[in-house]
Amino acid sequence: MKKVLGIFVALIVIIVVIAVVVVLNLGSIVKTGINTIVPQVTKCEASVEDVNVNVFSGRFEIVNLVIKNPQGFNTAQAFSLDRVYVNVNMKSLMSDVIEVREVLVDAPQITYEVGLAESNMGTILENVKSSLPEKAEEDKEKKEEKPDEGGKKVTIDLVKVTNGKIGLSAKLLQGKEMSVPLPEIEMKDIGKSQGGISAVQALAETMQQLVTSIIDVAKQALQSVGEAVKAVGDNVKSAAENVTENVKSVGESVKEVGESVKSAAEGLKNLIKK
């Protein structure tokens, strides 16, 4: 009996030790996951400085996440996220589907660069789309009854992006920097209709919506700049035309004065002859 009890206690101790090791290394595990999945989805280099974890509240703090630009662009990075806060149901970590309650991205710094053929965000968007399953293929997989292939899945209740800034880089701006605010973005119930999706697909779906919104805002801003530049050019042209007309009018007046002087001189000359 004592031997059985001793084995039982030893098993509990081993389980506790394993749990403690996992908890202590949870931040490192998440950091490695981010550094692997983000480049896989965006086809861009990415780095994370640190991940802080509070196991009691289920709060993860991702520190200084940077996503670099695709090749062929001059600016150094596409995204600089100083802090990303993730709230997870810790009990769900032991299940097949991890429940992410909220992802808060606050004050992201985003660069929108217009290249020769495409913008950096347009390139990233195409990369992200290539990471998503085709619709027909996804529907086919839903209809077919397949055994569980293993691997954790996730659902995300809410993704919120607040206080974002987009730095615009385009030839139209003639080397000057221009920053425009990114309206608040909310995405809800990611992966819920499928009963959970892979972390890669969850990130791809989130990035697709985010990057699409960024492109829309940036294009509108650059269009407004283009219209303003055109308006200034039209005003300058109009002013130049007015100056030309005024100079022409002055020239005509001078010519008329000259003719009058010439006529008076001729009259005076005739008077002297008499």
LINBEL-V320361 format. One record per residue. N is the residue number from 1. RES is the residue in three letters. SS is DSSP state (H for helix, E for strand, - for the rest). OMEGA is omega as a letter, one per 40 degrees, with the letter a starting at -180 (NA if undefined). Layout:
N:RES:SS:OMEGA + N:RES:SS:OMEGA
This chain:
1:MET:-:i + 2:LYS:H:a + 3:LYS:H:i + 4:VAL:H:i + 5:LEU:H:i + 6:GLY:H:i + 7:ILE:H:a + 8:PHE:H:i + 9:VAL:H:i + 10:ALA:H:i + 11:LEU:H:i + 12:ILE:H:i + 13:VAL:H:i + 14:ILE:H:i + 15:ILE:H:i + 16:VAL:H:a + 17:VAL:H:i + 18:ILE:H:a + 19:ALA:H:i + 20:VAL:H:i + 21:VAL:H:i + 22:VAL:H:a + 23:VAL:H:a + 24:LEU:H:a + 25:ASN:-:a + 26:LEU:H:i + 27:GLY:H:i + 28:SER:H:i + 29:ILE:H:i + 30:VAL:H:i + 31:LYS:H:i + 32:THR:H:i + 33:GLY:H:i + 34:ILE:H:a + 35:ASN:H:i + 36:THR:H:a + 37:ILE:H:a + 38:VAL:H:i + 39:PRO:H:i + 40:GLN:H:a + 41:VAL:H:a + 42:THR:H:a + 43:LYS:-:i + 44:CYS:-:i + 45:GLU:-:i + 46:ALA:E:i + 47:SER:E:i + 48:VAL:E:a + 49:GLU:E:a + 50:ASP:E:i + 51:VAL:E:i + 52:ASN:E:a + 53:VAL:E:i + 54:ASN:E:a + 55:VAL:-:a + 56:PHE:-:a + 57:SER:-:a + 58:GLY:-:a + 59:ARG:E:i + 60:PHE:E:i + 61:GLU:E:i + 62:ILE:E:a + 63:VAL:E:i + 64:ASN:E:i + 65:LEU:E:a + 66:VAL:E:i + 67:ILE:E:a + 68:LYS:E:i + 69:ASN:-:i + 70:PRO:-:i + 71:GLN:-:i + 72:GLY:-:i + 73:PHE:-:a + 74:ASN:-:a + 75:THR:-:a + 76:ALA:-:a + 77:GLN:E:i + 78:ALA:E:a + 79:PHE:E:i + 80:SER:E:a + 81:LEU:E:a + 82:ASP:E:i + 83:ARG:E:i + 84:VAL:E:a + 85:TYR:E:a + 86:VAL:E:i + 87:ASN:E:a + 88:VAL:E:i + 89:ASN:-:a + 90:MET:H:i + 91:LYS:H:a + 92:SER:H:i + 93:LEU:H:a + 94:MET:H:a + 95:SER:-:a + 96:ASP:-:a + 97:VAL:E:i + 98:ILE:E:a + 99:GLU:E:i + 100:VAL:E:a + 101:ARG:E:a + 102:GLU:E:i + 103:VAL:E:a + 104:LEU:E:i + 105:VAL:E:a + 106:ASP:E:i + 107:ALA:-:i + 108:PRO:-:i + 109:GLN:E:a + 110:ILE:E:i + 111:THR:E:i + 112:TYR:E:a + 113:GLU:E:i + 114:VAL:E:i + 115:GLY:-:a + 116:LEU:-:a + 117:ALA:-:a + 118:GLU:-:i + 119:SER:E:i + 120:ASN:H:a + 121:MET:H:i + 122:GLY:H:i + 123:THR:H:i + 124:ILE:H:i + 125:LEU:H:i + 126:GLU:H:i + 127:ASN:H:a + 128:VAL:H:a + 129:LYS:H:a + 130:SER:H:i + 131:SER:H:a + 132:LEU:-:i + 133:PRO:-:i + 134:GLU:-:a + 135:LYS:H:a + 136:ALA:H:i + 137:GLU:H:i + 138:GLU:H:i + 139:ASP:H:i + 140:LYS:H:a + 141:GLU:H:i + 142:LYS:H:a + 143:LYS:H:a + 144:GLU:-:i + 145:GLU:-:a + 146:LYS:-:i + 147:PRO:-:a + 148:ASP:-:a + 149:GLU:-:i + 150:GLY:-:a + 151:GLY:-:a + 152:LYS:-:i + 153:LYS:E:a + 154:VAL:E:i + 155:THR:E:a + 156:ILE:E:a + 157:ASP:E:a + 158:LEU:E:i + 159:VAL:E:a + 160:LYS:E:i + 161:VAL:E:a + 162:THR:E:i + 163:ASN:-:a + 164:GLY:E:i + 165:LYS:E:i + 166:ILE:E:i + 167:GLY:E:a + 168:LEU:E:i + 169:SER:E:a + 170:ALA:-:i + 171:LYS:H:a + 172:LEU:H:a + 173:LEU:H:i + 174:GLN:-:i + 175:GLY:-:i + 176:LYS:-:i + 177:GLU:-:i + 178:MET:E:a + 179:SER:E:i + 180:VAL:E:i + 181:PRO:E:i + 182:LEU:E:i + 183:PRO:-:a + 184:GLU:-:a + 185:ILE:E:i + 186:GLU:E:i + 187:MET:E:a + 188:LYS:E:i + 189:ASP:E:i + 190:ILE:E:i + 191:GLY:-:a + 192:LYS:-:a + 193:SER:-:i + 194:GLN:-:a + 195:GLY:-:a + 196:GLY:-:i + 197:ILE:E:i + 198:SER:-:i + 199:ALA:H:i + 200:VAL:H:a + 201:GLN:H:i + 202:ALA:H:i + 203:LEU:H:a + 204:ALA:H:i + 205:GLU:H:i + 206:THR:H:a + 207:MET:H:a + 208:GLN:H:i + 209:GLN:H:a + 210:LEU:H:a + 211:VAL:H:i + 212:THR:H:i + 213:SER:H:i + 214:ILE:H:a + 215:ILE:H:a + 216:ASP:H:a + 217:VAL:H:a + 218:ALA:H:i + 219:LYS:H:i + 220:GLN:H:a + 221:ALA:H:a + 222:LEU:H:i + 223:GLN:H:i + 224:SER:H:i + 225:VAL:H:i + 226:GLY:H:i + 227:GLU:H:i + 228:ALA:H:i + 229:VAL:H:i + 230:LYS:H:i + 231:ALA:H:i + 232:VAL:H:i + 233:GLY:H:i + 234:ASP:H:i + 235:ASN:H:i + 236:VAL:H:i + 237:LYS:H:i + 238:SER:H:i + 239:ALA:H:i + 240:ALA:H:i + 241:GLU:H:i + 242:ASN:H:i + 243:VAL:H:i + 244:THR:H:i + 245:GLU:H:i + 246:ASN:H:i + 247:VAL:H:i + 248:LYS:H:i + 249:SER:H:i + 250:VAL:H:i + 251:GLY:H:i + 252:GLU:H:i + 253:SER:H:i + 254:VAL:H:i + 255:LYS:H:i + 256:GLU:H:i + 257:VAL:H:i + 258:GLY:H:i + 259:GLU:H:i + 260:SER:H:i + 261:VAL:H:i + 262:LYS:H:i + 263:SER:H:i + 264:ALA:H:a + 265:ALA:H:i + 266:GLU:H:i + 267:GLY:H:i + 268:LEU:H:a + 269:LYS:H:i + 270:ASN:H:a + 271:LEU:H:a + 272:ILE:H:a + 273:LYS:H:i + 274:LYS:-:NA
